[in-house]
Amino acid sequence: MGGMERPQRDFKGIWIPREIWLSDQLSLMEKVLFVEIHSLDNERGCFASNKHFADFFGVSDRQIRTHIGSLKEKGFISVSIQDRNKRIIRVVVKHAWLKAADATRLKESSAGLVHKWRVPSQRR
């Protein structure tokens, strides 16, 4: 690996969700960059540098900076700075996907709430 440590990733493979793939708001580079950010966005966020993305995609740091700015402006990602120099990129919730186990658990808990809070019908 040549001394360069790879960031931890929740690897999603090469599948690109329909909403991203068919988006006419995004260029092809923005689509693949979004998916790469998503795969690196764990519970603490994505900490990958522009250099990491530039090396990964074989483009310049400047191009990555432009694409990240565009994804942020279009509302697909959020970018924050902590401790003056630590950038954290997160996928915005409306473009995030639940893991199958989490989706099942959410469905079960919401079904339970529906039954718990159901208002009895009043017949006359």
C-alpha positions in Angstrom: 0.0 0.0 0.0 3.0 2.3 0.0 2.5 3.8 3.5 -0.9 5.4 2.6 -3.6 4.2 5.0 -7.0 3.6 3.3 -10.0 5.1 5.1 -12.5 2.7 6.6 -15.5 2.2 4.3 -18.9 0.7 4.4 -18.4 -0.7 0.9 -21.5 -0.6 -1.3 -20.0 -2.1 -4.4 -20.5 -0.4 -7.7 -24.3 -0.1 -7.6 -25.6 3.4 -8.1 -29.1 4.1 -6.9 -31.7 5.0 -9.5 -32.3 8.4 -8.0 -28.6 9.3 -8.4 -28.1 7.5 -11.8 -31.1 9.1 -13.4 -30.6 12.6 -11.9 -30.3 15.3 -14.6 -28.9 17.6 -11.9 -25.6 15.7 -11.6 -22.7 15.1 -14.0 -21.3 11.6 -14.3 -18.3 12.6 -12.2 -20.7 14.0 -9.5 -22.6 10.8 -9.5 -19.6 8.6 -8.9 -18.1 11.0 -6.4 -21.4 11.1 -4.5 -21.4 7.2 -4.3 -17.8 7.2 -3.1 -18.6 9.8 -0.4 -21.6 7.7 0.6 -19.4 4.6 1.0 -17.0 6.4 3.2 -19.7 8.2 5.2 -19.8 6.2 8.4 -21.2 7.2 11.8 -18.5 9.8 12.2 -18.8 11.1 8.6 -16.4 11.0 5.6 -13.0 12.4 6.3 -11.4 11.8 2.9 -9.3 14.6 1.5 -9.6 16.2 -2.0 -6.2 14.5 -2.7 -7.7 11.1 -1.8 -10.6 11.6 -4.3 -8.3 13.1 -6.9 -6.0 10.1 -6.7 -8.9 7.6 -6.6 -10.6 9.1 -9.8 -7.4 10.2 -11.6 -8.4 13.9 -11.7 -7.0 17.1 -10.2 -7.7 18.3 -6.7 -9.3 21.4 -8.2 -11.8 19.3 -10.1 -12.7 17.5 -6.9 -13.1 20.8 -5.1 -15.5 22.0 -7.8 -17.5 18.8 -7.8 -17.8 18.7 -4.0 -18.9 22.4 -4.1 -21.5 21.5 -6.7 -22.8 18.5 -4.7 -23.1 20.7 -1.6 -24.8 23.5 -3.5 -27.3 21.0 -5.0 -28.1 19.6 -1.5 -26.7 16.1 -2.0 -24.0 16.5 0.7 -23.2 18.7 3.7 -19.6 19.8 4.5 -18.5 21.0 7.9 -15.2 21.9 9.5 -14.2 20.8 13.0 -11.1 21.8 14.9 -10.2 24.4 12.2 -8.9 21.9 9.7 -10.8 18.6 9.8 -13.4 18.5 7.0 -16.4 16.2 7.5 -18.6 15.3 4.5 -22.0 13.7 5.1 -24.6 12.5 2.6 -27.8 14.5 3.1 -30.5 12.3 4.6 -32.9 12.5 1.6 -30.2 10.8 -0.4 -29.2 8.2 2.2 -30.3 4.6 2.1 -31.2 2.3 5.0 -29.6 -1.1 5.4 -32.2 -3.9 5.0 -32.0 -4.8 8.7 -32.6 -1.2 9.7 -35.5 -0.8 7.3 -37.2 -4.0 8.7 -36.7 -2.8 12.2 -38.2 0.6 11.3 -41.2 -1.0 9.7 -41.8 -3.2 12.7 -41.6 -0.4 15.2 -43.8 1.9 13.1 -46.4 -0.8 12.8 -46.4 -1.3 16.5 -46.9 2.4 17.1 -49.8 2.5 14.7 -51.6 -0.2 16.7 -50.7 1.4 20.0 -52.0 4.8 19.1 -55.0 3.8 17.0 -58.1 5.8 17.9 -61.1 3.5 18.3 -63.9 4.1 15.8 -67.0 5.5 17.3 -70.2 3.9 16.1 -73.6 5.4 16.7 
